[in-house]
Amino acid sequence: MLQRLFIITLLGLGAVVLTARAQECKDSPLLTPLTGCHIADCTSSDFNAAELTISTTADTRTKHVEGKYEYIHYSCTGKSALQVRRNSEQALRSAGFTLDFTGYDVPTHYVTAHKGPQWVAVEASEMTGDSDYKLMTVLTEEMKQEMTSNAEAFAAEINKTGHVAVYGIEFDTGKATLRAESEPVLSEVLKLLKNNPGWKMRVEGNTDSTGTKAGNMTLSQQRAASVVAWLTKNGVAAARLTAVGMGDSKPLADNGSADGRARNRRVELVKQ
């Protein structure tokens, strides 16, 4: 079954809360609503990710985008989902957007479009003569780096969640050989372990989906072992560390993009 773009689970929220939230929402200047449609809910973020539908065939495809994010949920009276879709298509074309996808998969109509870095997606569904639709806009941009990759930041995340993703530990392509530029980050991991002598850590290697699953599993195990070997060589007791290869089984992002693959290639430290 087609995985939907937008899913909102409202548990334990009464009508008063929903009304108050809707009153705080504003229509998007990128796509104004149809007459008879009003905002039911909304959310926004300075930076978030979205999977935009670009096909509804058996091998449903999505496009991963990241940036300034806005979501608006509309409820409509006397408007069909097809009417929402056709109006959205025409409005976006008139505004100079390229329609990347427009289609139908029972019971939902989809429109996905972009103009430069700005993406707009609409999902409209029928509801016994009426309809509702979700509008999502993403202005793609690079995330402003606000976190630092040092021992203190690693410790804070581990204390909070029990694990931390570590970037900057680089290997030769297709190999488990550590590159010289990995030294600064490895030194921070070493500092983390020396500052917390009672911690035992599982060092997990993670790859993107390039290559075979068996090959990725082997490579990730070898890379995790290389990190453990470096740490033990520099003074960490071997009994405190376990190397585990996860292959491509724990993606954090879409492997269909270069940025997504880069996020998935990482080392994770998991407190035991």
One Martini backbone bead per residue (centre of mass of N, CA, C, O) as a GRO file, in nm:
protein
  272
    1MET     BB    1   0.098   0.034   0.020
    2LEU     BB    2   0.087   0.355   0.009
    3GLN     BB    3   0.292   0.582   0.138
    4ARG     BB    4   0.238   0.851   0.313
    5LEU     BB    5   0.330   1.175   0.352
    6PHE     BB    6   0.093   1.249   0.565
    7ILE     BB    7   0.095   1.208   0.928
    8ILE     BB    8  -0.159   1.254   1.180
    9THR     BB    9  -0.153   1.210   1.533
   10LEU     BB   10  -0.442   1.241   1.748
   11LEU     BB   11  -0.389   1.229   2.097
   12GLY     BB   12  -0.581   1.370   2.340
   13LEU     BB   13  -0.733   1.588   2.161
   14GLY     BB   14  -0.932   1.843   2.160
   15ALA     BB   15  -1.125   2.079   2.006
   16VAL     BB   16  -1.003   2.322   2.151
   17VAL     BB   17  -0.709   2.274   2.074
   18LEU     BB   18  -0.747   2.273   1.767
   19THR     BB   19  -0.866   2.554   1.742
   20ALA     BB   20  -0.625   2.707   1.862
   21ARG     BB   21  -0.419   2.615   1.652
   22ALA     BB   22  -0.567   2.712   1.394
   23GLN     BB   23  -0.561   3.019   1.476
   24GLU     BB   24  -0.233   3.024   1.442
   25CYS     BB   25  -0.267   2.983   1.150
   26LYS     BB   26  -0.144   3.018   0.807
   27ASP     BB   27  -0.145   3.083   0.498
   28SER     BB   28   0.010   3.019   0.210
   29PRO     BB   29   0.162   3.210  -0.044
   30LEU     BB   30   0.202   2.965  -0.253
   31LEU     BB   31  -0.104   2.838  -0.164
   32THR     BB   32  -0.411   2.910  -0.178
   33PRO     BB   33  -0.718   2.852  -0.082
   34LEU     BB   34  -1.013   2.734  -0.115
   35THR     BB   35  -1.326   2.776  -0.117
   36GLY     BB   36  -1.427   2.610   0.185
   37CYS     BB   37  -1.142   2.621   0.320
   38HIS     BB   38  -0.987   2.517   0.630
   39ILE     BB   39  -0.792   2.520   0.903
   40ALA     BB   40  -0.693   2.246   1.124
   41ASP     BB   41  -0.370   2.244   1.086
   42CYS     BB   42  -0.017   2.290   1.199
   43THR     BB   43   0.337   2.318   1.095
   44SER     BB   44   0.686   2.412   1.181
   45SER     BB   45   1.034   2.460   1.050
   46ASP     BB   46   1.359   2.555   0.998
   47PHE     BB   47   1.430   2.228   1.001
   48ASN     BB   48   1.350   1.963   0.766
   49ALA     BB   49   1.210   1.658   0.649
   50ALA     BB   50   1.103   1.513   0.322
   51GLU     BB   51   0.872   1.297   0.139
   52LEU     BB   52   0.816   1.315  -0.204
   53THR     BB   53   0.595   1.236  -0.437
   54ILE     BB   54   0.688   1.085  -0.784
   55SER     BB   55   0.510   0.812  -0.748
   56THR     BB   56   0.229   0.543  -0.797
   57THR     BB   57   0.357   0.295  -0.838
   58ALA     BB   58   0.472  -0.002  -0.732
   59ASP     BB   59   0.756   0.180  -0.718
   60THR     BB   60   0.744   0.394  -0.513
   61ARG     BB   61   0.850   0.735  -0.522
   62THR     BB   62   1.085   0.959  -0.364
   63LYS     BB   63   1.179   1.285  -0.240
   64HIS     BB   64   1.447   1.416  -0.068
   65VAL     BB   65   1.403   1.693   0.159
   66GLU     BB   66   1.566   1.996   0.296
   67GLY     BB   67   1.438   2.250   0.531
   68LYS     BB   68   1.211   2.477   0.525
   69TYR     BB   69   0.908   2.400   0.709
   70GLU     BB   70   0.556   2.336   0.599
   71TYR     BB   71   0.231   2.256   0.749
   72ILE     BB   72  -0.108   2.211   0.608
   73HIS     BB   73  -0.445   2.148   0.720
   74TYR     BB   74  -0.736   2.090   0.527
   75SER     BB   75  -1.087   2.163   0.527
   76CYS     BB   76  -1.365   2.071   0.307
   77THR     BB   77  -1.659   2.211   0.144
   78GLY     BB   78  -1.768   2.103  -0.162
   79LYS     BB   79  -1.487   1.949  -0.230
   80SER     BB   80  -1.289   1.784  -0.430
   81ALA     BB   81  -0.994   1.629  -0.478
   82LEU     BB   82  -0.972   1.699  -0.779
   83GLN     BB   83  -1.012   2.002  -0.743
   84VAL     BB   84  -0.759   2.047  -0.578
   85ARG     BB   85  -0.558   1.939  -0.782
   86ARG     BB   86  -0.623   2.122  -1.031
   87ASN     BB   87  -0.576   2.390  -0.885
   88SER     BB   88  -0.284   2.336  -0.806
   89GLU     BB   89  -0.164   2.300  -1.084
   90GLN     BB   90  -0.242   2.579  -1.202
   91ALA     BB   91  -0.115   2.760  -0.985
   92LEU     BB   92   0.179   2.655  -1.015
   93ARG     BB   93   0.217   2.714  -1.312
   94SER     BB   94   0.155   3.023  -1.293
   95ALA     BB   95   0.411   3.050  -1.080
   96GLY     BB   96   0.654   2.865  -1.225
   97PHE     BB   97   0.621   2.573  -1.176
   98THR     BB   98   0.730   2.243  -1.164
   99LEU     BB   99   0.587   1.937  -1.245
  100ASP     BB  100   0.687   1.633  -1.108
  101PHE     BB  101   0.388   1.548  -0.995
  102THR     BB  102   0.072   1.384  -1.101
  103GLY     BB  103  -0.184   1.196  -0.915
  104TYR     BB  104  -0.347   0.866  -0.848
  105ASP     BB  105  -0.444   0.697  -0.529
  106VAL     BB  106  -0.647   0.528  -0.369
  107PRO     BB  107  -0.802   0.824  -0.238
  108THR     BB  108  -0.551   0.996  -0.369
  109HIS     BB  109  -0.415   1.313  -0.445
  110TYR     BB  110  -0.123   1.441  -0.633
  111VAL     BB  111   0.123   1.713  -0.581
  112THR     BB  112   0.450   1.795  -0.729
  113ALA     BB  113   0.668   2.085  -0.685
  114HIS     BB  114   0.908   2.326  -0.840
  115LYS     BB  115   1.119   2.630  -0.763
  116GLY     BB  116   1.400   2.568  -0.735
  117PRO     BB  117   1.422   2.540  -0.382
  118GLN     BB  118   1.107   2.518  -0.406
  119TRP     BB  119   0.865   2.313  -0.243
  120VAL     BB  120   0.548   2.144  -0.338
  121ALA     BB  121   0.280   1.964  -0.161
  122VAL     BB  122  -0.016   1.762  -0.240
  123GLU     BB  123  -0.288   1.605  -0.042
  124ALA     BB  124  -0.597   1.455  -0.151
  125SER     BB  125  -0.916   1.365   0.011
  126GLU     BB  126  -1.197   1.187   0.047
  127MET     BB  127  -1.525   1.276   0.241
  128THR     BB  128  -1.828   1.238   0.171
  129GLY     BB  129  -1.811   1.496  -0.053
  130ASP     BB  130  -1.567   1.581   0.080
  131SER     BB  131  -1.248   1.728   0.194
  132ASP     BB  132  -0.891   1.690   0.226
  133TYR     BB  133  -0.571   1.868   0.277
  134LYS     BB  134  -0.214   1.868   0.222
  135LEU     BB  135   0.041   2.112   0.285
  136MET     BB  136   0.380   2.119   0.160
  137THR     BB  137   0.678   2.310   0.242
  138VAL     BB  138   1.019   2.340   0.093
  139LEU     BB  139   1.320   2.511   0.163
  140THR     BB  140   1.604   2.447   0.040
  141GLU     BB  141   1.886   2.381   0.266
  142GLU     BB  142   2.139   2.426   0.462
  143MET     BB  143   2.238   2.344   0.761
  144LYS     BB  144   2.295   2.489   1.051
  145GLN     BB  145   2.569   2.465   1.245
  146GLU     BB  146   2.530   2.399   1.615
  147MET     BB  147   2.699   2.149   1.655
  148THR     BB  148   2.947   1.969   1.828
  149SER     BB  149   3.229   1.736   1.777
  150ASN     BB  150   3.263   1.638   2.099
  151ALA     BB  151   3.289   1.501   2.401
  152GLU     BB  152   3.059   1.666   2.531
  153ALA     BB  153   2.843   1.613   2.312
  154PHE     BB  154   2.848   1.308   2.327
  155ALA     BB  155   2.773   1.283   2.629
  156ALA     BB  156   2.500   1.428   2.617
  157GLU     BB  157   2.364   1.227   2.417
  158ILE     BB  158   2.408   0.968   2.581
  159ASN     BB  159   2.256   1.065   2.837
  160LYS     BB  160   1.985   1.098   2.674
  161THR     BB  161   1.987   0.816   2.460
  162GLY     BB  162   2.259   0.608   2.456
  163HIS     BB  163   2.354   0.761   2.186
  164VAL     BB  164   2.581   0.833   1.894
  165ALA     BB  165   2.654   1.007   1.611
  166VAL     BB  166   2.954   0.982   1.408
  167TYR     BB  167   3.141   1.222   1.238
  168GLY     BB  168   3.468   1.206   1.060
  169ILE     BB  169   3.512   0.903   1.013
  170GLU     BB  170   3.745   0.798   0.779
  171PHE     BB  171   3.762   0.604   0.473
  172ASP     BB  172   3.847   0.413   0.246
  173THR     BB  173   3.717   0.313  -0.033
  174GLY     BB  174   3.589   0.000   0.049
  175LYS     BB  175   3.729   0.028   0.334
  176ALA     BB  176   3.903   0.008   0.677
  177THR     BB  177   4.086   0.251   0.635
  178LEU     BB  178   4.211   0.502   0.805
  179ARG     BB  179   4.217   0.834   0.797
  180ALA     BB  180   4.389   1.110   0.896
  181GLU     BB  181   4.126   1.301   0.929
  182SER     BB  182   4.014   1.130   1.187
  183GLU     BB  183   4.176   1.213   1.443
  184PRO     BB  184   4.005   1.437   1.583
  185VAL     BB  185   3.755   1.257   1.641
  186LEU     BB  186   3.896   1.021   1.782
  187SER     BB  187   4.005   1.200   2.013
  188GLU     BB  188   3.719   1.261   2.128
  189VAL     BB  189   3.644   0.970   2.190
  190LEU     BB  190   3.880   0.921   2.381
  191LYS     BB  191   3.800   1.142   2.581
  192LEU     BB  192   3.527   1.028   2.654
  193LEU     BB  193   3.638   0.758   2.779
  194LYS     BB  194   3.828   0.895   2.991
  195ASN     BB  195   3.592   1.064   3.133
  196ASN     BB  196   3.436   0.757   3.129
  197PRO     BB  197   3.554   0.476   3.277
  198GLY     BB  198   3.263   0.311   3.316
  199TRP     BB  199   3.229   0.284   3.018
  200LYS     BB  200   3.060   0.095   2.775
  201MET     BB  201   3.108   0.024   2.413
  202ARG     BB  202   2.933   0.025   2.112
  203VAL     BB  203   3.070  -0.012   1.787
  204GLU     BB  204   2.910   0.114   1.502
  205GLY     BB  205   2.875   0.024   1.170
  206ASN     BB  206   2.776   0.233   0.881
  207THR     BB  207   2.603   0.227   0.574
  208ASP     BB  208   2.507   0.243   0.277
  209SER     BB  209   2.337   0.092  -0.013
  210THR     BB  210   2.587   0.043  -0.149
  211GLY     BB  211   2.573  -0.251  -0.261
  212THR     BB  212   2.572  -0.523  -0.078
  213LYS     BB  213   2.460  -0.649   0.212
  214ALA     BB  214   2.697  -0.834   0.275
  215GLY     BB  215   2.923  -0.628   0.215
  216ASN     BB  216   2.826  -0.411   0.419
  217MET     BB  217   2.850  -0.582   0.671
  218THR     BB  218   3.153  -0.639   0.651
  219LEU     BB  219   3.255  -0.347   0.634
  220SER     BB  220   3.131  -0.243   0.900
  221GLN     BB  221   3.284  -0.438   1.083
  222GLN     BB  222   3.571  -0.347   1.002
  223ARG     BB  223   3.538  -0.049   1.084
  224ALA     BB  224   3.472  -0.092   1.379
  225ALA     BB  225   3.740  -0.242   1.436
  226SER     BB  226   3.928  -0.002   1.367
  227VAL     BB  227   3.831   0.181   1.593
  228VAL     BB  228   3.895  -0.007   1.827
  229ALA     BB  229   4.198  -0.033   1.765
  230TRP     BB  230   4.268   0.265   1.804
  231LEU     BB  231   4.171   0.291   2.099
  232THR     BB  232   4.348   0.066   2.224
  233LYS     BB  233   4.620   0.186   2.128
  234ASN     BB  234   4.527   0.463   2.309
  235GLY     BB  235   4.420   0.319   2.610
  236VAL     BB  236   4.175   0.135   2.574
  237ALA     BB  237   4.007  -0.108   2.697
  238ALA     BB  238   3.889  -0.382   2.535
  239ALA     BB  239   3.647  -0.452   2.739
  240ARG     BB  240   3.487  -0.172   2.660
  241LEU     BB  241   3.469  -0.297   2.361
  242THR     BB  242   3.243  -0.327   2.067
  243ALA     BB  243   3.219  -0.465   1.747
  244VAL     BB  244   2.964  -0.359   1.500
  245GLY     BB  245   2.782  -0.456   1.216
  246MET     BB  246   2.503  -0.292   1.021
  247GLY     BB  247   2.531  -0.174   0.762
  248ASP     BB  248   2.208  -0.079   0.598
  249SER     BB  249   1.985  -0.116   0.852
  250LYS     BB  250   2.027   0.213   0.970
  251PRO     BB  251   1.882   0.453   0.839
  252LEU     BB  252   1.853   0.825   0.843
  253ALA     BB  253   1.825   0.833   0.524
  254ASP     BB  254   1.806   0.876   0.195
  255ASN     BB  255   1.975   0.680  -0.054
  256GLY     BB  256   1.893   0.864  -0.319
  257SER     BB  257   2.106   1.061  -0.196
  258ALA     BB  258   2.403   1.200  -0.119
  259ASP     BB  259   2.325   1.312   0.159
  260GLY     BB  260   2.196   1.053   0.268
  261ARG     BB  261   2.445   0.870   0.244
  262ALA     BB  262   2.627   1.041   0.431
  263ARG     BB  263   2.450   0.998   0.689
  264ASN     BB  264   2.474   0.677   0.687
  265ARG     BB  265   2.779   0.723   0.710
  266ARG     BB  266   2.874   0.579   1.021
  267VAL     BB  267   2.934   0.612   1.368
  268GLU     BB  268   2.826   0.438   1.661
  269LEU     BB  269   2.757   0.503   2.003
  270VAL     BB  270   2.681   0.247   2.252
  271LYS     BB  271   2.564   0.208   2.552
  272GLN     BB  272   2.611  -0.079   2.799
   0.00000   0.00000   0.00000
